Amino acid sequence: MPLISFKKNRTPLSVEPGANLMKALLDGGLPVASSCGGDGVCAKCKIQILEGEQNLSPANETEKFLKESKGIPAGQRISCQCEVLGDITVDTTYW
Ligand code: FES
């Protein structure tokens, strides 16, 4: 089972392989910024990936478009658009 770990002092979350990152964080009780509810429109759900980016699904067309049009830097992923395939460590500015 993939583990989502955090930079700050939180217990890691164990998730099903292929779990949607945003949903996994919400299910784990963490807030995730959003104004589109995961429809791939707002890009507010961006999450900093500190370790294990290779353990996330590759960016789909929606994520590629959002990252380019909103200027999302490398190292951040649109959490509602990616799946957790292995261990990762994540952070946001508001946790
Ligand atoms: S929640 Fe809006 S793009 Fe992810």
Backbone and ligand atoms as CSV (ligand in chain L), in Angstrom:
chain,resi,resn,atom,element,x,y,z
A,1,MET,N,N,0.844,-1.198,0.000
A,1,MET,CA,C,0.000,0.000,0.000
A,1,MET,C,C,0.882,1.251,0.000
A,2,PRO,N,N,0.682,2.157,-0.948
A,2,PRO,CA,C,1.466,3.394,-0.970
A,2,PRO,C,C,1.239,4.229,0.295
A,3,LEU,N,N,2.292,4.917,0.700
A,3,LEU,CA,C,2.208,5.805,1.858
A,3,LEU,C,C,2.352,7.248,1.390
A,4,ILE,N,N,1.465,8.107,1.879
A,4,ILE,CA,C,1.617,9.552,1.677
A,4,ILE,C,C,2.178,10.118,2.970
A,5,SER,N,N,3.414,10.652,2.896
A,5,SER,CA,C,4.046,11.243,4.082
A,5,SER,C,C,4.046,12.756,3.943
A,6,PHE,N,N,4.282,13.423,5.065
A,6,PHE,CA,C,4.159,14.884,5.108
A,6,PHE,C,C,5.428,15.503,5.655
A,7,LYS,N,N,5.753,16.695,5.178
A,7,LYS,CA,C,6.934,17.403,5.660
A,7,LYS,C,C,6.743,17.776,7.123
A,8,LYS,N,N,5.542,18.215,7.436
A,8,LYS,CA,C,5.262,18.618,8.815
A,8,LYS,C,C,4.795,17.408,9.603
A,9,ASN,N,N,4.717,17.587,10.875
A,9,ASN,CA,C,4.537,16.478,11.804
A,9,ASN,C,C,3.143,15.872,11.746
A,10,ARG,N,N,2.909,15.014,10.760
A,10,ARG,CA,C,1.615,14.349,10.646
A,10,ARG,C,C,1.861,12.868,10.415
A,11,THR,N,N,0.903,12.069,10.810
A,11,THR,CA,C,0.992,10.631,10.587
A,11,THR,C,C,0.802,10.344,9.097
A,12,PRO,N,N,1.678,9.518,8.494
A,12,PRO,CA,C,1.493,9.185,7.074
A,12,PRO,C,C,0.156,8.483,6.830
A,13,LEU,N,N,-0.352,8.668,5.621
A,13,LEU,CA,C,-1.603,8.018,5.222
A,13,LEU,C,C,-1.270,6.825,4.335
A,14,SER,N,N,-1.886,5.710,4.607
A,14,SER,CA,C,-1.758,4.536,3.754
A,14,SER,C,C,-2.962,4.520,2.824
A,15,VAL,N,N,-2.701,4.417,1.510
A,15,VAL,CA,C,-3.803,4.506,0.536
A,15,VAL,C,C,-3.745,3.325,-0.435
A,16,GLU,N,N,-4.850,3.064,-1.074
A,16,GLU,CA,C,-4.907,2.027,-2.103
A,16,GLU,C,C,-4.056,2.448,-3.300
A,17,PRO,N,N,-3.349,1.526,-3.940
A,17,PRO,CA,C,-2.633,1.880,-5.167
A,17,PRO,C,C,-3.619,2.437,-6.200
A,18,GLY,N,N,-3.279,3.557,-6.801
A,18,GLY,CA,C,-4.172,4.168,-7.783
A,18,GLY,C,C,-5.152,5.153,-7.177
A,19,ALA,N,N,-5.044,5.395,-5.866
A,19,ALA,CA,C,-5.955,6.352,-5.221
A,19,ALA,C,C,-5.747,7.747,-5.801
A,20,ASN,N,N,-6.825,8.475,-5.954
A,20,ASN,CA,C,-6.750,9.874,-6.369
A,20,ASN,C,C,-6.111,10.665,-5.229
A,21,LEU,N,N,-5.089,11.467,-5.548
A,21,LEU,CA,C,-4.333,12.152,-4.492
A,21,LEU,C,C,-5.207,13.111,-3.702
A,22,MET,N,N,-5.997,13.928,-4.366
A,22,MET,CA,C,-6.832,14.902,-3.646
A,22,MET,C,C,-7.831,14.185,-2.738
A,23,LYS,N,N,-8.479,13.175,-3.265
A,23,LYS,CA,C,-9.478,12.451,-2.478
A,23,LYS,C,C,-8.816,11.763,-1.287
A,24,ALA,N,N,-7.622,11.201,-1.498
A,24,ALA,CA,C,-6.926,10.519,-0.404
A,24,ALA,C,C,-6.602,11.502,0.718
A,25,LEU,N,N,-6.167,12.709,0.356
A,25,LEU,CA,C,-5.844,13.717,1.372
A,25,LEU,C,C,-7.107,14.155,2.113
A,26,LEU,N,N,-8.180,14.402,1.360
A,26,LEU,CA,C,-9.446,14.800,1.994
A,26,LEU,C,C,-9.956,13.694,2.910
A,27,ASP,N,N,-9.891,12.451,2.426
A,27,ASP,CA,C,-10.348,11.316,3.244
A,27,ASP,C,C,-9.497,11.188,4.509
A,28,GLY,N,N,-8.229,11.628,4.416
A,28,GLY,CA,C,-7.339,11.579,5.567
A,28,GLY,C,C,-7.506,12.761,6.505
A,29,GLY,N,N,-8.451,13.644,6.195
A,29,GLY,CA,C,-8.755,14.750,7.091
A,29,GLY,C,C,-7.972,16.008,6.829
A,30,LEU,N,N,-7.222,16.052,5.713
A,30,LEU,CA,C,-6.477,17.272,5.394
A,30,LEU,C,C,-7.279,18.146,4.450
A,31,PRO,N,N,-7.254,19.463,4.647
A,31,PRO,CA,C,-7.931,20.337,3.700
A,31,PRO,C,C,-7.147,20.414,2.398
A,32,VAL,N,N,-7.844,20.473,1.280
A,32,VAL,CA,C,-7.215,20.690,-0.024
A,32,VAL,C,C,-7.975,21.820,-0.695
A,33,ALA,N,N,-7.275,22.897,-1.038
A,33,ALA,CA,C,-7.917,24.046,-1.656
A,33,ALA,C,C,-8.551,23.637,-2.985
A,34,SER,N,N,-9.735,24.154,-3.246
A,34,SER,CA,C,-10.433,23.822,-4.492
A,34,SER,C,C,-11.607,24.767,-4.664
A,35,SER,N,N,-11.842,25.186,-5.884
A,35,SER,CA,C,-13.113,25.860,-6.152
A,35,SER,C,C,-13.885,25.144,-7.245
A,36,CYS,N,N,-13.326,24.054,-7.772
A,36,CYS,CA,C,-14.049,23.319,-8.814
A,36,CYS,C,C,-14.442,21.920,-8.355
A,37,GLY,N,N,-14.037,21.569,-7.135
A,37,GLY,CA,C,-14.438,20.275,-6.587
A,37,GLY,C,C,-13.797,19.085,-7.257
A,38,GLY,N,N,-12.647,19.297,-7.889
A,38,GLY,CA,C,-11.940,18.174,-8.499
A,38,GLY,C,C,-12.251,17.979,-9.967
A,39,ASP,N,N,-12.848,18.981,-10.595
A,39,ASP,CA,C,-13.189,18.862,-12.021
A,39,ASP,C,C,-12.040,19.226,-12.950
A,40,GLY,N,N,-10.884,19.617,-12.388
A,40,GLY,CA,C,-9.740,19.924,-13.232
A,40,GLY,C,C,-9.841,21.284,-13.898
A,41,VAL,N,N,-10.393,22.260,-13.188
A,41,VAL,CA,C,-10.580,23.594,-13.759
A,41,VAL,C,C,-9.789,24.665,-13.000
A,42,CYS,N,N,-9.752,24.583,-11.677
A,42,CYS,CA,C,-9.274,25.726,-10.882
A,42,CYS,C,C,-7.762,25.726,-10.607
A,43,ALA,N,N,-7.142,24.571,-10.556
A,43,ALA,CA,C,-5.709,24.399,-10.228
A,43,ALA,C,C,-5.377,24.764,-8.786
A,44,LYS,N,N,-6.386,25.077,-7.976
A,44,LYS,CA,C,-6.104,25.434,-6.574
A,44,LYS,C,C,-5.652,24.239,-5.752
A,45,CYS,N,N,-5.898,23.047,-6.240
A,45,CYS,CA,C,-5.565,21.827,-5.492
A,45,CYS,C,C,-4.111,21.428,-5.670
A,46,LYS,N,N,-3.307,22.309,-6.210
A,46,LYS,CA,C,-1.895,21.957,-6.444
A,46,LYS,C,C,-1.209,21.619,-5.126
A,47,ILE,N,N,-0.359,20.593,-5.195
A,47,ILE,CA,C,0.341,20.067,-4.020
A,47,ILE,C,C,1.816,19.973,-4.367
A,48,GLN,N,N,2.647,20.397,-3.433
A,48,GLN,CA,C,4.099,20.268,-3.623
A,48,GLN,C,C,4.504,18.816,-3.365
A,49,ILE,N,N,5.211,18.232,-4.332
A,49,ILE,CA,C,5.696,16.859,-4.159
A,49,ILE,C,C,7.167,16.932,-3.786
A,50,LEU,N,N,7.480,16.590,-2.559
A,50,LEU,CA,C,8.856,16.715,-2.064
A,50,LEU,C,C,9.693,15.494,-2.408
A,51,GLU,N,N,9.069,14.340,-2.393
A,51,GLU,CA,C,9.770,13.094,-2.730
A,51,GLU,C,C,8.795,12.166,-3.427
A,52,GLY,N,N,9.325,11.378,-4.367
A,52,GLY,CA,C,8.525,10.309,-4.966
A,52,GLY,C,C,7.652,10.740,-6.123
A,53,GLU,N,N,7.979,11.829,-6.802
A,53,GLU,CA,C,7.113,12.255,-7.912
A,53,GLU,C,C,6.954,11.148,-8.957
A,54,GLN,N,N,7.996,10.300,-9.080
A,54,GLN,CA,C,7.903,9.190,-10.037
A,54,GLN,C,C,6.845,8.170,-9.628
A,55,ASN,N,N,6.364,8.273,-8.396
A,55,ASN,CA,C,5.350,7.337,-7.908
A,55,ASN,C,C,3.933,7.869,-8.085
A,56,LEU,N,N,3.797,8.944,-8.856
A,56,LEU,CA,C,2.469,9.454,-9.228
A,56,LEU,C,C,2.235,9.156,-10.705
A,57,SER,N,N,0.966,9.032,-11.084
A,57,SER,CA,C,0.651,8.816,-12.496
A,57,SER,C,C,1.166,10.007,-13.307
A,58,PRO,N,N,1.548,9.770,-14.573
A,58,PRO,CA,C,1.996,10.887,-15.410
A,58,PRO,C,C,0.870,11.915,-15.576
A,59,ALA,N,N,1.261,13.165,-15.783
A,59,ALA,CA,C,0.258,14.226,-15.962
A,59,ALA,C,C,-0.625,13.914,-17.175
A,60,ASN,N,N,-1.938,13.987,-16.982
A,60,ASN,CA,C,-2.864,13.808,-18.114
A,60,ASN,C,C,-2.997,15.141,-18.868
A,61,GLU,N,N,-3.793,15.141,-19.924
A,61,GLU,CA,C,-3.906,16.359,-20.750
A,61,GLU,C,C,-4.474,17.523,-19.950
A,62,THR,N,N,-5.434,17.246,-19.071
A,62,THR,CA,C,-6.030,18.308,-18.252
A,62,THR,C,C,-4.967,18.936,-17.357
A,63,GLU,N,N,-4.172,18.096,-16.707
A,63,GLU,CA,C,-3.139,18.622,-15.808
A,63,GLU,C,C,-2.078,19.387,-16.592
A,64,LYS,N,N,-1.671,18.857,-17.733
A,64,LYS,CA,C,-0.678,19.563,-18.553
A,64,LYS,C,C,-1.177,20.947,-18.935
A,65,PHE,N,N,-2.455,21.028,-19.351
A,65,PHE,CA,C,-3.030,22.314,-19.745
A,65,PHE,C,C,-3.062,23.275,-18.556
A,66,LEU,N,N,-3.532,22.784,-17.406
A,66,LEU,CA,C,-3.640,23.649,-16.226
A,66,LEU,C,C,-2.265,24.145,-15.792
A,67,LYS,N,N,-1.282,23.254,-15.758
A,67,LYS,CA,C,0.044,23.653,-15.295
A,67,LYS,C,C,0.638,24.709,-16.215
A,68,GLU,N,N,0.417,24.537,-17.496
A,68,GLU,CA,C,0.966,25.503,-18.442
A,68,GLU,C,C,0.207,26.829,-18.368
A,69,SER,N,N,-1.123,26.772,-18.377
A,69,SER,CA,C,-1.907,28.010,-18.437
A,69,SER,C,C,-1.858,28.790,-17.126
A,70,LYS,N,N,-1.679,28.107,-16.010
A,70,LYS,CA,C,-1.653,28.798,-14.704
A,70,LYS,C,C,-0.231,28.995,-14.190
A,71,GLY,N,N,0.767,28.530,-14.943
A,71,GLY,CA,C,2.151,28.735,-14.533
A,71,GLY,C,C,2.521,27.975,-13.269
A,72,ILE,N,N,2.026,26.754,-13.133
A,72,ILE,CA,C,2.346,25.935,-11.960
A,72,ILE,C,C,3.762,25.391,-12.120
A,73,PRO,N,N,4.644,25.650,-11.150
A,73,PRO,CA,C,6.045,25.236,-11.316
A,73,PRO,C,C,6.231,23.722,-11.242
A,74,ALA,N,N,7.347,23.270,-11.796
A,74,ALA,CA,C,7.727,21.854,-11.685
A,74,ALA,C,C,7.823,21.509,-10.206
A,75,GLY,N,N,7.487,20.302,-9.871
A,75,GLY,CA,C,7.527,19.885,-8.471
A,75,GLY,C,C,6.180,20.008,-7.797
A,76,GLN,N,N,5.216,20.645,-8.493
A,76,GLN,CA,C,3.856,20.697,-7.967
A,76,GLN,C,C,2.960,19.906,-8.902
A,77,ARG,N,N,1.978,19.228,-8.325
A,77,ARG,CA,C,1.028,18.456,-9.117
A,77,ARG,C,C,-0.390,18.890,-8.783
A,78,ILE,N,N,-1.245,18.775,-9.794
A,78,ILE,CA,C,-2.674,19.074,-9.624
A,78,ILE,C,C,-3.298,17.829,-8.985
A,79,SER,N,N,-3.575,17.914,-7.694
A,79,SER,CA,C,-3.847,16.678,-6.934
A,79,SER,C,C,-5.114,15.959,-7.375
A,80,CYS,N,N,-6.083,16.693,-7.909
A,80,CYS,CA,C,-7.327,16.013,-8.319
A,80,CYS,C,C,-7.142,15.232,-9.610
A,81,GLN,N,N,-6.000,15.404,-10.262
A,81,GLN,CA,C,-5.774,14.765,-11.556
A,81,GLN,C,C,-4.734,13.663,-11.496
A,82,CYS,N,N,-4.190,13.367,-10.323
A,82,CYS,CA,C,-3.160,12.324,-10.307
A,82,CYS,C,C,-3.458,11.212,-9.318
A,83,GLU,N,N,-2.886,10.055,-9.639
A,83,GLU,CA,C,-3.094,8.852,-8.845
A,83,GLU,C,C,-1.806,8.494,-8.119
A,84,VAL,N,N,-1.971,8.006,-6.913
A,84,VAL,CA,C,-0.834,7.616,-6.087
A,84,VAL,C,C,-0.512,6.150,-6.369
A,85,LEU,N,N,0.692,5.917,-6.913
A,85,LEU,CA,C,1.089,4.554,-7.291
A,85,LEU,C,C,2.162,3.990,-6.367
A,86,GLY,N,N,2.769,4.844,-5.563
A,86,GLY,CA,C,3.830,4.421,-4.649
A,86,GLY,C,C,4.015,5.513,-3.597
A,87,ASP,N,N,5.060,5.378,-2.794
A,87,ASP,CA,C,5.263,6.306,-1.673
A,87,ASP,C,C,5.623,7.717,-2.162
A,88,ILE,N,N,5.029,8.707,-1.530
A,88,ILE,CA,C,5.324,10.111,-1.843
A,88,ILE,C,C,5.391,10.907,-0.543
A,89,THR,N,N,6.059,12.061,-0.604
A,89,THR,CA,C,6.052,13.020,0.496
A,89,THR,C,C,5.577,14.347,-0.064
A,90,VAL,N,N,4.598,14.952,0.608
A,90,VAL,CA,C,3.929,16.133,0.054
A,90,VAL,C,C,3.855,17.262,1.073
A,91,ASP,N,N,3.553,18.464,0.555
A,91,ASP,CA,C,3.372,19.626,1.430
A,91,ASP,C,C,2.528,20.658,0.681
A,92,THR,N,N,1.926,21.571,1.439
A,92,THR,CA,C,1.304,22.753,0.865
A,92,THR,C,C,1.677,23.935,1.761
A,93,THR,N,N,1.371,25.126,1.313
A,93,THR,CA,C,1.693,26.289,2.149
A,93,THR,C,C,0.711,26.423,3.304
A,94,TYR,N,N,-0.465,25.816,3.202
A,94,TYR,CA,C,-1.510,26.078,4.192
A,94,TYR,C,C,-1.737,24.962,5.199
A,95,TRP,N,N,-0.918,23.939,5.175
A,95,TRP,CA,C,-1.042,22.898,6.225
A,95,TRP,C,C,-0.225,23.301,7.418
L,1,FES,S1,S,-9.760,20.890,-7.542
L,1,FES,FE1,FE,-9.893,22.303,-9.166
L,1,FES,S2,S,-8.326,21.662,-10.510
L,1,FES,FE2,FE,-8.191,20.266,-8.872
